[in-house]
Amino acid sequence: MLACIGWLVTGFIAGVLARFLVPGREGVGLFATIMFGLLGSMLGGFLSSLIWQHDLRDTTLHPSGLVMSTIGAVIVLAIYLSTSRRTAR
């Protein structure tokens, strides 16, 4: 239970940082912000394992994990914005 709360908090922080870093108006709510952060955490963890060759099953919290989570959330948010703008036209 405590791990789920930690994932939600990390997802929220990464999502808020991604929304701050990506220019433009997103128009998404709190739930979407958390989802962008959680998806970004998964993507960031995957990219980190590819770059630094560490085990994906290592679930300990590292400060660099938040950085990679934010980078992943920025990528996910940018993909979302590019596809949502294309369909809105």
N, CA, C and O atoms as CSV, one atom per row, in Angstrom:
chain,resi,resn,atom,element,x,y,z
A,1,MET,N,N,0.825,-1.192,0.000
A,1,MET,CA,C,0.000,0.000,0.000
A,1,MET,C,C,0.862,1.246,0.000
A,1,MET,O,O,0.577,2.201,-0.723
A,2,LEU,N,N,1.911,1.246,0.804
A,2,LEU,CA,C,2.791,2.399,0.873
A,2,LEU,C,C,3.530,2.612,-0.435
A,2,LEU,O,O,3.819,3.749,-0.807
A,3,ALA,N,N,3.839,1.534,-1.133
A,3,ALA,CA,C,4.524,1.652,-2.426
A,3,ALA,C,C,3.623,2.339,-3.447
A,3,ALA,O,O,4.100,3.137,-4.254
A,4,CYS,N,N,2.339,2.039,-3.419
A,4,CYS,CA,C,1.407,2.678,-4.357
A,4,CYS,C,C,1.317,4.173,-4.115
A,4,CYS,O,O,1.248,4.958,-5.060
A,5,ILE,N,N,1.317,4.560,-2.866
A,5,ILE,CA,C,1.287,5.985,-2.535
A,5,ILE,C,C,2.576,6.654,-3.006
A,5,ILE,O,O,2.546,7.773,-3.517
A,6,GLY,N,N,3.694,5.976,-2.838
A,6,GLY,CA,C,4.968,6.507,-3.321
A,6,GLY,C,C,4.980,6.659,-4.828
A,6,GLY,O,O,5.506,7.642,-5.349
A,7,TRP,N,N,4.399,5.683,-5.544
A,7,TRP,CA,C,4.317,5.783,-7.008
A,7,TRP,C,C,3.455,6.969,-7.422
A,7,TRP,O,O,3.797,7.695,-8.355
A,8,LEU,N,N,2.334,7.163,-6.727
A,8,LEU,CA,C,1.452,8.284,-7.061
A,8,LEU,C,C,2.126,9.625,-6.802
A,8,LEU,O,O,2.003,10.551,-7.603
A,9,VAL,N,N,2.833,9.729,-5.692
A,9,VAL,CA,C,3.530,10.981,-5.372
A,9,VAL,C,C,4.637,11.245,-6.391
A,9,VAL,O,O,4.781,12.368,-6.873
A,10,THR,N,N,5.420,10.214,-6.720
A,10,THR,CA,C,6.479,10.375,-7.716
A,10,THR,C,C,5.880,10.727,-9.073
A,10,THR,O,O,6.403,11.595,-9.773
A,11,GLY,N,N,4.794,10.067,-9.450
A,11,GLY,CA,C,4.121,10.378,-10.706
A,11,GLY,C,C,3.599,11.796,-10.742
A,11,GLY,O,O,3.705,12.478,-11.761
A,12,PHE,N,N,3.030,12.246,-9.622
A,12,PHE,CA,C,2.526,13.617,-9.550
A,12,PHE,C,C,3.664,14.616,-9.700
A,12,PHE,O,O,3.556,15.565,-10.477
A,13,ILE,N,N,4.755,14.415,-8.966
A,13,ILE,CA,C,5.887,15.353,-9.038
A,13,ILE,C,C,6.477,15.370,-10.443
A,13,ILE,O,O,6.733,16.443,-10.990
A,14,ALA,N,N,6.697,14.196,-11.037
A,14,ALA,CA,C,7.256,14.129,-12.388
A,14,ALA,C,C,6.297,14.750,-13.398
A,14,ALA,O,O,6.739,15.433,-14.322
A,15,GLY,N,N,5.007,14.529,-13.240
A,15,GLY,CA,C,4.020,15.118,-14.143
A,15,GLY,C,C,3.962,16.626,-14.044
A,15,GLY,O,O,3.868,17.316,-15.059
A,16,VAL,N,N,4.016,17.144,-12.826
A,16,VAL,CA,C,4.002,18.601,-12.638
A,16,VAL,C,C,5.269,19.218,-13.220
A,16,VAL,O,O,5.203,20.253,-13.884
A,17,LEU,N,N,6.417,18.596,-12.979
A,17,LEU,CA,C,7.660,19.114,-13.550
A,17,LEU,C,C,7.628,19.068,-15.078
A,17,LEU,O,O,8.104,19.993,-15.736
A,18,ALA,N,N,7.075,18.005,-15.637
A,18,ALA,CA,C,6.971,17.903,-17.098
A,18,ALA,C,C,6.054,18.987,-17.652
A,18,ALA,O,O,6.362,19.597,-18.676
A,19,ARG,N,N,4.944,19.227,-16.991
A,19,ARG,CA,C,4.038,20.289,-17.451
A,19,ARG,C,C,4.683,21.651,-17.341
A,19,ARG,O,O,4.401,22.540,-18.145
A,20,PHE,N,N,5.543,21.826,-16.358
A,20,PHE,CA,C,6.259,23.091,-16.212
A,20,PHE,C,C,7.311,23.255,-17.315
A,20,PHE,O,O,7.521,24.361,-17.812
A,21,LEU,N,N,7.967,22.158,-17.697
A,21,LEU,CA,C,9.059,22.224,-18.664
A,21,LEU,C,C,8.601,22.263,-20.122
A,21,LEU,O,O,9.286,22.840,-20.967
A,22,VAL,N,N,7.461,21.662,-20.422
A,22,VAL,CA,C,6.970,21.639,-21.803
A,22,VAL,C,C,6.176,22.921,-22.062
A,22,VAL,O,O,5.220,23.219,-21.346
A,23,PRO,N,N,6.579,23.682,-23.097
A,23,PRO,CA,C,5.868,24.930,-23.371
A,23,PRO,C,C,4.488,24.669,-23.964
A,23,PRO,O,O,4.242,23.628,-24.572
A,24,GLY,N,N,3.612,25.621,-23.777
A,24,GLY,CA,C,2.265,25.507,-24.326
A,24,GLY,C,C,1.258,25.165,-23.260
A,24,GLY,O,O,1.595,24.854,-22.117
A,25,ARG,N,N,0.022,25.231,-23.668
A,25,ARG,CA,C,-1.074,24.929,-22.752
A,25,ARG,C,C,-1.521,23.494,-22.967
A,25,ARG,O,O,-1.873,23.104,-24.080
A,26,GLU,N,N,-1.507,22.711,-21.897
A,26,GLU,CA,C,-1.849,21.305,-22.006
A,26,GLU,C,C,-3.349,21.080,-21.867
A,26,GLU,O,O,-3.924,20.276,-22.601
A,27,GLY,N,N,-3.976,21.767,-20.950
A,27,GLY,CA,C,-5.400,21.598,-20.727
A,27,GLY,C,C,-5.774,20.229,-20.176
A,27,GLY,O,O,-6.814,19.679,-20.538
A,28,VAL,N,N,-4.943,19.681,-19.311
A,28,VAL,CA,C,-5.235,18.385,-18.694
A,28,VAL,C,C,-5.369,18.578,-17.190
A,28,VAL,O,O,-4.847,19.538,-16.622
A,29,GLY,N,N,-6.061,17.668,-16.572
A,29,GLY,CA,C,-6.320,17.766,-15.142
A,29,GLY,C,C,-5.297,17.033,-14.290
A,29,GLY,O,O,-4.246,16.605,-14.767
A,30,LEU,N,N,-5.637,16.904,-13.023
A,30,LEU,CA,C,-4.765,16.282,-12.040
A,30,LEU,C,C,-4.539,14.801,-12.349
A,30,LEU,O,O,-3.411,14.317,-12.257
A,31,PHE,N,N,-5.600,14.081,-12.713
A,31,PHE,CA,C,-5.467,12.660,-13.019
A,31,PHE,C,C,-4.537,12.443,-14.212
A,31,PHE,O,O,-3.689,11.550,-14.179
A,32,ALA,N,N,-4.685,13.240,-15.250
A,32,ALA,CA,C,-3.818,13.115,-16.433
A,32,ALA,C,C,-2.381,13.478,-16.091
A,32,ALA,O,O,-1.452,12.866,-16.618
A,33,THR,N,N,-2.184,14.447,-15.234
A,33,THR,CA,C,-0.837,14.827,-14.810
A,33,THR,C,C,-0.158,13.660,-14.099
A,33,THR,O,O,1.010,13.366,-14.356
A,34,ILE,N,N,-0.884,13.000,-13.211
A,34,ILE,CA,C,-0.337,11.833,-12.514
A,34,ILE,C,C,-0.061,10.711,-13.507
A,34,ILE,O,O,0.958,10.029,-13.400
A,35,MET,N,N,-0.959,10.511,-14.473
A,35,MET,CA,C,-0.766,9.444,-15.465
A,35,MET,C,C,0.461,9.731,-16.335
A,35,MET,O,O,1.226,8.818,-16.643
A,36,PHE,N,N,0.652,10.995,-16.734
A,36,PHE,CA,C,1.854,11.345,-17.497
A,36,PHE,C,C,3.104,11.069,-16.676
A,36,PHE,O,O,4.104,10.584,-17.205
A,37,GLY,N,N,3.050,11.375,-15.395
A,37,GLY,CA,C,4.192,11.112,-14.521
A,37,GLY,C,C,4.465,9.627,-14.349
A,37,GLY,O,O,5.619,9.199,-14.376
A,38,LEU,N,N,3.410,8.839,-14.172
A,38,LEU,CA,C,3.593,7.387,-14.011
A,38,LEU,C,C,4.113,6.747,-15.297
A,38,LEU,O,O,5.028,5.924,-15.254
A,39,LEU,N,N,3.541,7.119,-16.430
A,39,LEU,CA,C,4.037,6.602,-17.707
A,39,LEU,C,C,5.470,7.067,-17.957
A,39,LEU,O,O,6.294,6.314,-18.476
A,40,GLY,N,N,5.760,8.315,-17.581
A,40,GLY,CA,C,7.117,8.835,-17.710
A,40,GLY,C,C,8.097,8.111,-16.819
A,40,GLY,O,O,9.255,7.924,-17.192
A,41,SER,N,N,7.651,7.698,-15.641
A,41,SER,CA,C,8.505,6.920,-14.748
A,41,SER,C,C,8.859,5.571,-15.352
A,41,SER,O,O,10.000,5.116,-15.270
A,42,MET,N,N,7.858,4.938,-15.961
A,42,MET,CA,C,8.140,3.655,-16.613
A,42,MET,C,C,9.085,3.832,-17.794
A,42,MET,O,O,10.031,3.062,-17.958
A,43,LEU,N,N,8.829,4.844,-18.612
A,43,LEU,CA,C,9.691,5.106,-19.758
A,43,LEU,C,C,11.089,5.513,-19.307
A,43,LEU,O,O,12.083,5.047,-19.865
A,44,GLY,N,N,11.169,6.375,-18.304
A,44,GLY,CA,C,12.467,6.792,-17.789
A,44,GLY,C,C,13.257,5.655,-17.184
A,44,GLY,O,O,14.472,5.581,-17.365
A,45,GLY,N,N,12.587,4.762,-16.466
A,45,GLY,CA,C,13.257,3.589,-15.907
A,45,GLY,C,C,13.768,2.664,-16.991
A,45,GLY,O,O,14.861,2.107,-16.879
A,46,PHE,N,N,12.971,2.497,-18.053
A,46,PHE,CA,C,13.386,1.647,-19.165
A,46,PHE,C,C,14.603,2.249,-19.874
A,46,PHE,O,O,15.569,1.545,-20.167
A,47,LEU,N,N,14.546,3.567,-20.148
A,47,LEU,CA,C,15.683,4.228,-20.804
A,47,LEU,C,C,16.928,4.181,-19.936
A,47,LEU,O,O,18.036,3.986,-20.435
A,48,SER,N,N,16.742,4.360,-18.638
A,48,SER,CA,C,17.869,4.307,-17.705
A,48,SER,C,C,18.510,2.927,-17.693
A,48,SER,O,O,19.734,2.806,-17.630
A,49,SER,N,N,17.685,1.887,-17.755
A,49,SER,CA,C,18.241,0.535,-17.765
A,49,SER,C,C,18.993,0.255,-19.055
A,49,SER,O,O,19.977,-0.485,-19.053
A,50,LEU,N,N,18.540,0.839,-20.154
A,50,LEU,CA,C,19.256,0.675,-21.413
A,50,LEU,C,C,20.589,1.411,-21.412
A,50,LEU,O,O,21.586,0.902,-21.924
A,51,ILE,N,N,20.604,2.599,-20.841
A,51,ILE,CA,C,21.817,3.427,-20.863
A,51,ILE,C,C,22.852,2.915,-19.873
A,51,ILE,O,O,24.018,2.741,-20.226
A,52,TRP,N,N,22.429,2.673,-18.629
A,52,TRP,CA,C,23.386,2.329,-17.573
A,52,TRP,C,C,23.417,0.847,-17.232
A,52,TRP,O,O,24.128,0.450,-16.308
A,53,GLN,N,N,22.683,0.035,-17.934
A,53,GLN,CA,C,22.719,-1.416,-17.784
A,53,GLN,C,C,22.403,-1.895,-16.368
A,53,GLN,O,O,23.077,-2.794,-15.865
A,54,HIS,N,N,21.400,-1.321,-15.720
A,54,HIS,CA,C,21.025,-1.821,-14.400
A,54,HIS,C,C,19.759,-2.654,-14.500
A,54,HIS,O,O,19.063,-2.631,-15.515
A,55,ASP,N,N,19.477,-3.370,-13.459
A,55,ASP,CA,C,18.359,-4.308,-13.434
A,55,ASP,C,C,17.028,-3.558,-13.325
A,55,ASP,O,O,16.882,-2.674,-12.481
A,56,LEU,N,N,16.074,-3.904,-14.161
A,56,LEU,CA,C,14.757,-3.271,-14.117
A,56,LEU,C,C,13.973,-3.626,-12.857
A,56,LEU,O,O,13.049,-2.904,-12.481
A,57,ARG,N,N,14.326,-4.718,-12.207
A,57,ARG,CA,C,13.602,-5.134,-10.997
A,57,ARG,C,C,14.067,-4.393,-9.745
A,57,ARG,O,O,13.498,-4.583,-8.670
A,58,ASP,N,N,15.096,-3.549,-9.872
A,58,ASP,CA,C,15.563,-2.746,-8.735
A,58,ASP,C,C,14.572,-1.611,-8.520
A,58,ASP,O,O,14.532,-0.662,-9.304
A,59,THR,N,N,13.779,-1.704,-7.469
A,59,THR,CA,C,12.715,-0.726,-7.244
A,59,THR,C,C,13.053,0.300,-6.173
A,59,THR,O,O,12.170,1.034,-5.728
A,60,THR,N,N,14.308,0.366,-5.749
A,60,THR,CA,C,14.659,1.351,-4.729
A,60,THR,C,C,14.580,2.749,-5.320
A,60,THR,O,O,14.820,2.952,-6.510
A,61,LEU,N,N,14.242,3.703,-4.474
A,61,LEU,CA,C,14.077,5.083,-4.903
A,61,LEU,C,C,15.424,5.790,-4.875
A,61,LEU,O,O,16.096,5.833,-3.845
A,62,HIS,N,N,15.803,6.337,-6.007
A,62,HIS,CA,C,17.043,7.090,-6.134
A,62,HIS,C,C,16.707,8.504,-6.583
A,62,HIS,O,O,15.712,8.699,-7.280
A,63,PRO,N,N,17.516,9.506,-6.200
A,63,PRO,CA,C,17.267,10.864,-6.690
A,63,PRO,C,C,17.315,10.945,-8.217
A,63,PRO,O,O,16.573,11.719,-8.823
A,64,SER,N,N,18.178,10.156,-8.830
A,64,SER,CA,C,18.241,10.182,-10.290
A,64,SER,C,C,16.982,9.592,-10.902
A,64,SER,O,O,16.668,9.869,-12.059
A,65,GLY,N,N,16.263,8.787,-10.145
A,65,GLY,CA,C,15.010,8.223,-10.632
A,65,GLY,C,C,13.977,9.289,-10.919
A,65,GLY,O,O,13.233,9.181,-11.894
A,66,LEU,N,N,13.916,10.320,-10.087
A,66,LEU,CA,C,12.993,11.419,-10.319
A,66,LEU,C,C,13.392,12.190,-11.573
A,66,LEU,O,O,12.531,12.652,-12.321
A,67,VAL,N,N,14.686,12.330,-11.800
A,67,VAL,CA,C,15.158,13.012,-13.006
A,67,VAL,C,C,14.744,12.227,-14.242
A,67,VAL,O,O,14.206,12.800,-15.189
A,68,MET,N,N,14.990,10.918,-14.241
A,68,MET,CA,C,14.605,10.087,-15.386
A,68,MET,C,C,13.080,10.005,-15.516
A,68,MET,O,O,12.564,9.921,-16.630
A,69,SER,N,N,12.365,10.029,-14.410
A,69,SER,CA,C,10.904,10.047,-14.463
A,69,SER,C,C,10.407,11.327,-15.118
A,69,SER,O,O,9.471,11.299,-15.917
A,70,THR,N,N,11.032,12.441,-14.780
A,70,THR,CA,C,10.648,13.718,-15.369
A,70,THR,C,C,10.980,13.751,-16.857
A,70,THR,O,O,10.181,14.237,-17.657
A,71,ILE,N,N,12.153,13.240,-17.238
A,71,ILE,CA,C,12.514,13.185,-18.657
A,71,ILE,C,C,11.515,12.318,-19.415
A,71,ILE,O,O,11.061,12.687,-20.498
A,72,GLY,N,N,11.178,11.180,-18.850
A,72,GLY,CA,C,10.185,10.310,-19.478
A,72,GLY,C,C,8.827,10.976,-19.571
A,72,GLY,O,O,8.142,10.835,-20.584
A,73,ALA,N,N,8.420,11.701,-18.532
A,73,ALA,CA,C,7.130,12.391,-18.542
A,73,ALA,C,C,7.117,13.512,-19.577
A,73,ALA,O,O,6.086,13.759,-20.203
A,74,VAL,N,N,8.242,14.190,-19.765
A,74,VAL,CA,C,8.331,15.217,-20.802
A,74,VAL,C,C,8.145,14.581,-22.181
A,74,VAL,O,O,7.450,15.134,-23.033
A,75,ILE,N,N,8.763,13.427,-22.399
A,75,ILE,CA,C,8.624,12.727,-23.678
A,75,ILE,C,C,7.168,12.307,-23.898
A,75,ILE,O,O,6.617,12.508,-24.980
A,76,VAL,N,N,6.551,11.725,-22.872
A,76,VAL,CA,C,5.157,11.276,-22.986
A,76,VAL,C,C,4.232,12.470,-23.227
A,76,VAL,O,O,3.331,12.394,-24.062
A,77,LEU,N,N,4.446,13.561,-22.512
A,77,LEU,CA,C,3.618,14.755,-22.671
A,77,LEU,C,C,3.803,15.364,-24.055
A,77,LEU,O,O,2.829,15.798,-24.670
A,78,ALA,N,N,5.023,15.406,-24.553
A,78,ALA,CA,C,5.271,15.939,-25.895
A,78,ALA,C,C,4.582,15.086,-26.963
A,78,ALA,O,O,4.021,15.618,-27.921
A,79,ILE,N,N,4.626,13.768,-26.795
A,79,ILE,CA,C,3.926,12.883,-27.739
A,79,ILE,C,C,2.419,13.123,-27.665
A,79,ILE,O,O,1.744,13.198,-28.692
A,80,TYR,N,N,1.905,13.241,-26.455
A,80,TYR,CA,C,0.471,13.493,-26.286
A,80,TYR,C,C,0.068,14.809,-26.950
A,80,TYR,O,O,-0.934,14.861,-27.664
A,81,LEU,N,N,0.840,15.868,-26.719
A,81,LEU,CA,C,0.502,17.162,-27.294
A,81,LEU,C,C,0.589,17.155,-28.815
A,81,LEU,O,O,-0.237,17.770,-29.490
A,82,SER,N,N,1.583,16.463,-29.354
A,82,SER,CA,C,1.704,16.439,-30.808
A,82,SER,C,C,0.562,15.653,-31.452
A,82,SER,O,O,0.088,16.023,-32.527
A,83,THR,N,N,0.119,14.582,-30.811
A,83,THR,CA,C,-0.992,13.823,-31.387
A,83,THR,C,C,-2.324,14.486,-31.145
A,83,THR,O,O,-3.212,14.393,-31.993
A,84,SER,N,N,-2.498,15.152,-30.023
A,84,SER,CA,C,-3.789,15.796,-29.745
A,84,SER,C,C,-3.960,17.048,-30.598
A,84,SER,O,O,-5.085,17.374,-30.974
A,85,ARG,N,N,-2.891,17.750,-30.911
A,85,ARG,CA,C,-2.993,18.931,-31.784
A,85,ARG,C,C,-3.280,18.507,-33.211
A,85,ARG,O,O,-3.991,19.199,-33.941
A,86,ARG,N,N,-2.720,17.354,-33.615
A,86,ARG,CA,C,-2.955,16.871,-34.964
A,86,ARG,C,C,-4.409,16.451,-35.157
A,86,ARG,O,O,-4.986,16.682,-36.219
A,87,THR,N,N,-4.993,15.845,-34.151
A,87,THR,CA,C,-6.384,15.396,-34.289
A,87,THR,C,C,-7.370,16.530,-34.103
A,87,THR,O,O,-8.516,16.415,-34.538
A,88,ALA,N,N,-6.963,17.628,-33.469
A,88,ALA,CA,C,-7.859,18.754,-33.253
A,88,ALA,C,C,-8.026,19.594,-34.516
A,88,ALA,O,O,-8.977,20.370,-34.608
A,89,ARG,N,N,-7.150,19.465,-35.465
A,89,ARG,CA,C,-7.234,20.285,-36.685
A,89,ARG,C,C,-8.278,19.805,-37.626
A,89,ARG,O,O,-8.465,20.391,-38.692
